[in-house]
Amino acid sequence: MAAAMTVIQEEKLKSGVAINRDTDPNQTGLIGEEFNDLTTSLGSLPGKRTTTNPNFAGLLVELLSQAKVKPGDSVAINASGSFPALNIAVLSAVHVLQLNPVIISSVGASTYGANIAGWTWLDMERVLREKGIFPYTSTAASLGGLADNPGGLDGRGIPLGLEAVARSGIPYLDEKGHKTLKKDVDHRMELYSQALGGRRPAAFINVGGSLASLGEGPEVLSLAPGLSFLVPSSRSTHPGVLFRMNQMGVPVIHLLNVKKLARRYGLPVDPIPLPHIPSGR
C-alpha cells in the first residue's frame, strides 16, 4: 500500500496536480478537493485522512484471514471513488494473499475523495496497473452518487464521470440511482456471478456507501464496520448487494464509518505523520 501511495503521489505531481498541504499534510496524493463537479455528497476530511495509513492494508489481511479466505479464492469487491485509500488497502491485501478479485467501481466521490478531474479512482487504478503495482482492472464502473445528483458546482459531474469511464475503457454500468435500484442490484449480482463462473465469492468487500451495494433499508445504518458473518436481515424490498451476498452465506467486510473502524482495530484517527509500518493492534 505504501508503494502504491508513492506512485500516486509521484504521478499526480508529474501531471501538474498540486497536493494541498492544508488538507493533505502527509502529502499522500489520496485526498481530493472539498467541492467540485465530481463531488456527490459530504464526507469527513479526518476520516479520509485516517484511511491513508498503510496499516489499513494489514487490517484487510487480518479480516480476510478471519473470514477463512485462502490463496486462490475469489472475492467480490465494491470499490468507491469516495475512498481511494481504502480501495488500495483492499487491493494490497488481495495481492499479497493471492486472491482473485472481481471489482465493480464507482467514479463519483464524496468530499475529499478521488474527485479531481483526470484523477478519479478509475485513473488511479489504471496508473497502479501500468506501474506494475497491481494487475487488476475493474469489471464495470458506474457513476455512483452522480446518478441521483449531477454533482458539483454547475452540474457538470455526469459528463466528467462519463469521460472518466470512457477513458478507462471499462464497461459502463448505466445506473439511475433510486429509480432503478432493484434492476441495478440484480445486474451487479449477475456480473459478479458471471465473472466467478456461477460460484459464490469467498468474501464480499464493500468500500463506502454505494446505494447499489447497501440498498435503501433502515438496516444500512446499523451495519457494523469490519467483518461480519451475519448482517441484520433487510426488510427493504430493494436490499443492496451486501445483503444479497450475505443471504447467500458470504462473509462481508464493510468499510465505512472509518473512525469507528480505526478505533475498533487499534489504528490512529487522522495521524500526522503517518504511522510506521507495521503498527496497530
Disulfide bonds with the S-S distance in Angstrom:
none
